Amino acid sequence: MFKINPYRPGAGLMPTYIAGRDEDIANVGQMFDALIMNIPTQSIIFSGLRGVGKTVLINKLQNIAEEKEIFCRHIEVEERNDFIFQIAACSQAFLRKVSTKEKFKHLIQKPLDAIKSLMVSFNPNENTFSFSLQERELYISINLTQSLTEVFVTIGETAYKTGTPICFFIDEIQYMKQNELGSLIAALHRANQLGYPVMVVGAGLPKVYKMLSEEKSYSERLFLYKEIASLTDEQSKTAIEEPVKRLGISYTDEAIREIIKITRGYPFFIQQMCQVVYKRTDEKIIQGIHIKNNINEFFELLDAGFFKSRYERCAESDKKFVFAMVKCGELPCTISNVAKNLHKSVSAISTTRAQLISKGIIYPVRYKELDFTVPEFTGYIQRLEEYQQWCEEN
């Protein structure tokens, strides 16, 4: 028999109730109001570990922006080089929207030329525009920052003149190439200097702050930075209880304490744990014993999906590095202790460290200290036979 399950674990899936993010939603909502009124405002970058709900939050914010009639587009950056194509496509979509009104059609050509130049110069798979060889040469640029700035300035001018503010929602910013990130910062900065209503709401792993500050010194003034952490006990309690209230289901205090203890307040883990427990329980009151009876299935699901998908992205050298981190015991750990566990020098493992940071598996916490971007990843590694065998050999 089909049973409605109000819990929704998944990559960026909107839960039926978003707990603990009310203040962030309200603050960004006010930033949107300022954008609509052409009052200069900072853009915002959210950072946090996997599973804390960054994508859910920016998806919610995009819904709010669209309700306020701000032109929005979602960009998910991937490790392959596709950011330029995506930002150009989003800009073209904006031009299509404003061109539907006859009185604005004369504003289209200048930004369209800027987009053409960006695409022809920096997207190797460009086939959107048909050019003769001579025309193509006219649009070629060798400077990404200059080209992207021209796009932002011209669409920003169009946004200002048409009363249609723009907000780009950019997820997984840590996968952006440094030259792309630097060009984005410069382009947004110039559009804001000119008073144009263009904004970015971004999300990424903890290393994004370091990436931004290293690329442009003024990025700290351009962006408002907000770390998204796990939920407090009270917020976790709300995330657990609210989705099932309308179904007449409740949890005992013991059950809630057990869930918080197991999930440590990470929203994705709460959704996954509660989905399993709710599916396996037919009673109106969920008790502590129900949580304990389903712990194994909870971890099996995480191991097979959430954790394994990250682990399988690791090469053999990456896996040994990860094993050495886990062997350190308490995390974050120093790079020197990782090297010691691998019986190598720090310089000999620096390439692997950089690869794991680039893949989004680990991140630098403090000077020469590392931790996993995935909560509870240590426990998953410790459950692997591969790790246990490596420990015996080392």
KEDO-679510 format. One line per 8 residues: number of its first residue (from 1); for each residue z, x, y of C-alpha. Coordinates in nm, 3 decimals. Example, Ala and Ser with C-alpha at 12.3 -4.5 7.8 and 13.67 -1.06 7.14 Angstrom:
# KEDO-679510
1	0.780 1.230 -0.450 ~ 0.714 1.367 -0.106
END
This chain:
# KEDO-679510
1	0.000 0.000 0.000 ~ -0.095 0.131 0.347 ~ 0.200 0.230 0.563 ~ 0.164 0.288 0.938 ~ 0.291 0.635 1.019 ~ 0.363 0.692 1.390 ~ 0.400 1.071 1.358 ~ 0.086 1.277 1.425
9	0.102 1.649 1.345 ~ -0.222 1.823 1.426 ~ -0.395 2.067 1.658 ~ -0.357 1.902 1.996 ~ -0.326 1.547 1.856 ~ -0.152 1.322 2.107 ~ 0.181 1.206 1.960 ~ 0.277 0.844 2.010
17	0.560 0.970 2.232 ~ 0.562 1.297 2.430 ~ 0.920 1.419 2.462 ~ 1.061 1.673 2.703 ~ 0.761 1.718 2.933 ~ 0.831 1.450 3.196 ~ 0.907 1.698 3.474 ~ 0.589 1.899 3.410
25	0.378 1.582 3.404 ~ 0.531 1.456 3.729 ~ 0.489 1.791 3.907 ~ 0.123 1.830 3.810 ~ 0.060 1.467 3.902 ~ 0.174 1.553 4.257 ~ -0.058 1.855 4.255 ~ -0.345 1.621 4.167
33	-0.251 1.400 4.464 ~ -0.268 1.705 4.692 ~ -0.607 1.797 4.546 ~ -0.740 1.448 4.621 ~ -0.624 1.481 4.983 ~ -0.787 1.826 5.018 ~ -0.446 1.986 5.069 ~ -0.455 2.344 4.931
41	-0.258 2.367 4.607 ~ -0.205 2.619 4.332 ~ -0.362 2.585 3.993 ~ -0.125 2.596 3.694 ~ -0.109 2.791 3.370 ~ 0.110 2.684 3.078 ~ 0.206 2.940 2.817 ~ 0.397 2.924 2.492
49	0.394 2.986 2.119 ~ 0.179 2.796 1.872 ~ 0.312 2.448 1.803 ~ 0.503 2.391 2.128 ~ 0.255 2.129 2.251 ~ 0.049 2.310 2.518 ~ -0.277 2.139 2.422 ~ -0.107 1.800 2.397
57	0.033 1.851 2.747 ~ -0.296 1.946 2.912 ~ -0.474 1.660 2.733 ~ -0.215 1.422 2.878 ~ -0.263 1.575 3.223 ~ -0.639 1.535 3.193 ~ -0.592 1.163 3.122 ~ -0.381 1.135 3.437
65	-0.637 1.325 3.646 ~ -0.919 1.101 3.524 ~ -0.716 0.793 3.615 ~ -0.693 0.938 3.967 ~ -1.076 0.972 3.967 ~ -1.075 1.351 3.963 ~ -1.380 1.495 3.786 ~ -1.244 1.664 3.471
73	-1.383 1.873 3.189 ~ -1.203 2.033 2.895 ~ -1.298 2.387 2.791 ~ -1.160 2.543 2.475 ~ -1.221 2.915 2.479 ~ -1.300 3.071 2.143 ~ -1.322 3.432 2.033 ~ -1.699 3.422 2.050
81	-1.846 3.466 2.395 ~ -1.912 3.109 2.504 ~ -1.706 3.067 2.822 ~ -1.998 3.115 3.062 ~ -2.202 2.850 2.882 ~ -1.911 2.605 2.890 ~ -1.825 2.652 3.259 ~ -2.193 2.617 3.351
89	-2.230 2.301 3.139 ~ -1.921 2.150 3.303 ~ -2.060 2.229 3.648 ~ -2.393 2.069 3.557 ~ -2.207 1.758 3.439 ~ -2.038 1.739 3.779 ~ -2.375 1.756 3.954 ~ -2.512 1.480 3.730
97	-2.218 1.260 3.828 ~ -2.256 1.301 4.204 ~ -2.637 1.279 4.192 ~ -2.621 0.918 4.076 ~ -2.561 0.824 4.439 ~ -2.877 0.857 4.647 ~ -2.694 0.974 4.959 ~ -2.561 1.281 4.776
105	-2.880 1.399 4.605 ~ -2.960 1.647 4.884 ~ -2.637 1.834 4.799 ~ -2.745 1.919 4.445 ~ -3.004 2.197 4.480 ~ -2.780 2.478 4.609 ~ -2.516 2.451 4.332 ~ -2.789 2.396 4.073
113	-2.953 2.725 4.175 ~ -2.616 2.899 4.143 ~ -2.570 2.759 3.792 ~ -2.920 2.871 3.695 ~ -2.843 3.225 3.809 ~ -2.517 3.231 3.614 ~ -2.679 3.102 3.295 ~ -2.986 3.326 3.309
121	-2.783 3.637 3.386 ~ -2.478 3.605 3.162 ~ -2.554 3.364 2.877 ~ -2.773 3.549 2.626 ~ -2.863 3.225 2.446 ~ -2.970 3.046 2.763 ~ -3.248 2.798 2.696 ~ -3.146 2.518 2.930
129	-3.382 2.607 3.212 ~ -3.755 2.677 3.172 ~ -3.869 2.965 3.391 ~ -4.176 3.173 3.430 ~ -4.109 3.547 3.409 ~ -4.136 3.574 3.786 ~ -3.893 3.285 3.845 ~ -3.645 3.430 3.598
137	-3.643 3.760 3.787 ~ -3.551 3.573 4.105 ~ -3.238 3.429 3.943 ~ -3.117 3.743 3.765 ~ -2.784 3.882 3.889 ~ -2.591 4.185 3.767 ~ -2.251 4.079 3.902 ~ -2.059 3.812 3.708
145	-1.789 3.773 3.973 ~ -2.046 3.715 4.246 ~ -2.243 3.465 4.034 ~ -1.941 3.263 3.920 ~ -1.798 3.264 4.273 ~ -2.128 3.122 4.399 ~ -2.102 2.843 4.141 ~ -1.743 2.758 4.236
153	-1.812 2.772 4.609 ~ -2.124 2.555 4.592 ~ -1.981 2.292 4.359 ~ -1.659 2.305 4.562 ~ -1.856 2.236 4.881 ~ -2.030 1.946 4.705 ~ -1.695 1.816 4.578 ~ -1.557 1.827 4.934
161	-1.856 1.650 5.089 ~ -1.872 1.380 4.821 ~ -1.495 1.322 4.798 ~ -1.496 1.410 4.427 ~ -1.232 1.673 4.343 ~ -1.278 1.888 4.032 ~ -1.027 2.008 3.774 ~ -1.120 2.233 3.482
169	-0.879 2.214 3.186 ~ -0.905 2.546 3.003 ~ -0.729 2.589 2.668 ~ -0.677 2.915 2.471 ~ -0.718 3.130 2.782 ~ -0.600 3.437 2.589 ~ -0.941 3.452 2.420 ~ -1.125 3.501 2.748
177	-1.281 3.842 2.797 ~ -1.122 4.039 3.079 ~ -1.437 4.041 3.295 ~ -1.470 3.663 3.254 ~ -1.104 3.609 3.341 ~ -1.127 3.833 3.647 ~ -1.441 3.652 3.764 ~ -1.277 3.310 3.713
185	-0.974 3.414 3.919 ~ -1.193 3.550 4.200 ~ -1.418 3.243 4.201 ~ -1.128 2.998 4.211 ~ -0.956 3.206 4.479 ~ -1.262 3.196 4.707 ~ -1.315 2.821 4.659 ~ -0.949 2.761 4.748
193	-0.972 2.989 5.054 ~ -1.253 2.768 5.183 ~ -1.040 2.458 5.129 ~ -1.253 2.310 4.854 ~ -1.090 2.071 4.600 ~ -1.132 2.279 4.284 ~ -0.840 2.334 4.045 ~ -0.768 2.481 3.702
201	-0.506 2.364 3.453 ~ -0.488 2.623 3.177 ~ -0.294 2.695 2.861 ~ -0.256 2.998 2.639 ~ -0.028 3.223 2.439 ~ 0.248 3.419 2.615 ~ 0.028 3.720 2.684 ~ -0.182 3.524 2.939
209	0.053 3.606 3.227 ~ 0.010 3.978 3.168 ~ -0.367 3.932 3.138 ~ -0.384 3.747 3.468 ~ -0.162 3.985 3.665 ~ -0.342 4.292 3.532 ~ -0.681 4.150 3.625 ~ -0.608 4.042 3.983
217	-0.292 4.120 4.180 ~ -0.316 3.795 4.377 ~ -0.325 3.577 4.063 ~ 0.052 3.528 4.097 ~ -0.012 3.346 4.426 ~ -0.314 3.158 4.295 ~ -0.140 3.012 3.986 ~ 0.187 2.840 3.918
225	0.310 2.974 3.583 ~ 0.513 2.754 3.349 ~ 0.644 2.851 3.007 ~ 0.648 2.571 2.751 ~ 0.930 2.625 2.504 ~ 1.074 2.436 2.209 ~ 1.257 2.112 2.284 ~ 1.630 2.092 2.352
233	1.844 1.905 2.101 ~ 1.841 1.593 2.319 ~ 1.464 1.611 2.370 ~ 1.415 1.666 1.996 ~ 1.630 1.361 1.924 ~ 1.403 1.153 2.149 ~ 1.089 1.291 1.983 ~ 1.230 1.194 1.643
241	1.357 0.846 1.728 ~ 1.113 0.699 1.981 ~ 0.798 0.677 1.761 ~ 0.967 0.453 1.501 ~ 1.179 0.232 1.726 ~ 0.915 -0.040 1.748 ~ 0.889 -0.036 1.367 ~ 1.260 -0.111 1.331
249	1.344 0.232 1.183 ~ 1.638 0.450 1.288 ~ 1.791 0.786 1.196 ~ 2.153 0.874 1.133 ~ 2.306 1.153 1.342 ~ 2.319 1.368 1.028 ~ 1.946 1.321 0.968 ~ 1.864 1.415 1.327
257	2.081 1.727 1.307 ~ 1.905 1.831 0.986 ~ 1.559 1.787 1.137 ~ 1.652 1.986 1.449 ~ 1.803 2.261 1.234 ~ 1.490 2.288 1.018 ~ 1.230 2.254 1.295 ~ 1.420 2.441 1.568
265	1.283 2.192 1.817 ~ 0.916 2.285 1.790 ~ 0.719 1.966 1.856 ~ 0.453 2.027 1.589 ~ 0.721 2.094 1.326 ~ 0.911 1.779 1.427 ~ 0.595 1.571 1.389 ~ 0.520 1.729 1.049
273	0.876 1.690 0.916 ~ 0.912 1.332 1.036 ~ 0.568 1.235 0.901 ~ 0.668 1.355 0.553 ~ 1.010 1.193 0.560 ~ 0.881 0.863 0.694 ~ 0.605 0.853 0.433 ~ 0.850 0.917 0.149
281	1.126 0.681 0.266 ~ 1.123 0.303 0.235 ~ 1.462 0.236 0.393 ~ 1.522 0.117 0.748 ~ 1.779 0.388 0.813 ~ 1.673 0.747 0.745 ~ 1.967 0.960 0.636 ~ 2.043 1.327 0.588
289	1.968 1.315 0.216 ~ 1.615 1.195 0.291 ~ 1.557 1.504 0.503 ~ 1.693 1.741 0.237 ~ 1.483 1.578 -0.034 ~ 1.163 1.647 0.161 ~ 1.220 2.001 0.287 ~ 1.005 2.155 0.013
297	0.705 1.932 0.088 ~ 0.743 2.006 0.459 ~ 0.722 2.382 0.403 ~ 0.442 2.345 0.148 ~ 0.232 2.162 0.408 ~ 0.305 2.423 0.674 ~ 0.232 2.708 0.435 ~ -0.099 2.558 0.322
305	-0.220 2.474 0.671 ~ -0.041 2.591 0.984 ~ 0.067 2.933 0.855 ~ -0.211 3.013 0.608 ~ -0.489 2.954 0.861 ~ -0.339 3.228 1.081 ~ -0.262 3.465 0.795 ~ -0.616 3.448 0.654
313	-0.755 3.574 0.983 ~ -0.582 3.905 0.917 ~ -0.765 4.203 0.769 ~ -0.581 4.414 0.509 ~ -0.458 4.656 0.775 ~ -0.341 4.359 0.984 ~ -0.144 4.216 0.691 ~ 0.037 4.545 0.631
321	0.125 4.559 1.001 ~ 0.261 4.203 0.978 ~ 0.460 4.294 0.665 ~ 0.608 4.592 0.847 ~ 0.714 4.368 1.136 ~ 0.888 4.127 0.897 ~ 1.059 4.419 0.722 ~ 1.214 4.518 1.055
329	1.446 4.217 1.016 ~ 1.527 4.066 1.353 ~ 1.235 4.000 1.586 ~ 1.112 4.100 1.837 ~ 1.081 4.450 1.693 ~ 0.973 4.779 1.845 ~ 0.634 4.933 1.771 ~ 0.814 5.251 1.660
337	1.003 5.062 1.388 ~ 0.678 4.904 1.267 ~ 0.522 5.250 1.249 ~ 0.825 5.378 1.059 ~ 0.793 5.100 0.798 ~ 0.425 5.187 0.758 ~ 0.500 5.561 0.732 ~ 0.259 5.627 1.016
345	0.269 5.738 1.378 ~ 0.266 5.489 1.664 ~ -0.077 5.610 1.775 ~ -0.216 5.558 1.422 ~ -0.133 5.185 1.429 ~ -0.222 5.114 1.793 ~ -0.570 4.984 1.705 ~ -0.429 4.736 1.451
353	-0.169 4.624 1.707 ~ -0.444 4.557 1.961 ~ -0.648 4.364 1.704 ~ -0.355 4.140 1.615 ~ -0.283 4.070 1.982 ~ -0.651 3.989 2.037 ~ -0.649 3.750 1.739 ~ -0.346 3.573 1.880
361	-0.119 3.658 1.584 ~ 0.134 3.871 1.776 ~ 0.218 3.928 2.140 ~ 0.407 4.191 2.341 ~ 0.746 4.052 2.441 ~ 0.887 4.340 2.640 ~ 0.794 4.705 2.674 ~ 0.691 4.828 2.326
369	0.835 4.516 2.157 ~ 0.639 4.263 1.950 ~ 0.684 3.915 1.808 ~ 0.471 3.652 1.633 ~ 0.294 3.382 1.833 ~ 0.357 3.142 1.544 ~ 0.716 3.009 1.515 ~ 0.883 3.070 1.178
377	0.594 3.292 1.066 ~ 0.849 3.540 0.929 ~ 0.972 3.287 0.674 ~ 0.617 3.220 0.558 ~ 0.548 3.591 0.509 ~ 0.873 3.632 0.315 ~ 0.763 3.355 0.078 ~ 0.439 3.535 -0.008
385	0.417 3.725 -0.336 ~ 0.187 3.968 -0.159 ~ 0.467 4.059 0.080 ~ 0.726 4.092 -0.195 ~ 0.496 4.325 -0.387 ~ 0.435 4.535 -0.075 ~ 0.812 4.566 -0.021 ~ 0.859 4.691 -0.377
393	0.591 4.954 -0.322 ~ 0.733 5.060 0.012
END
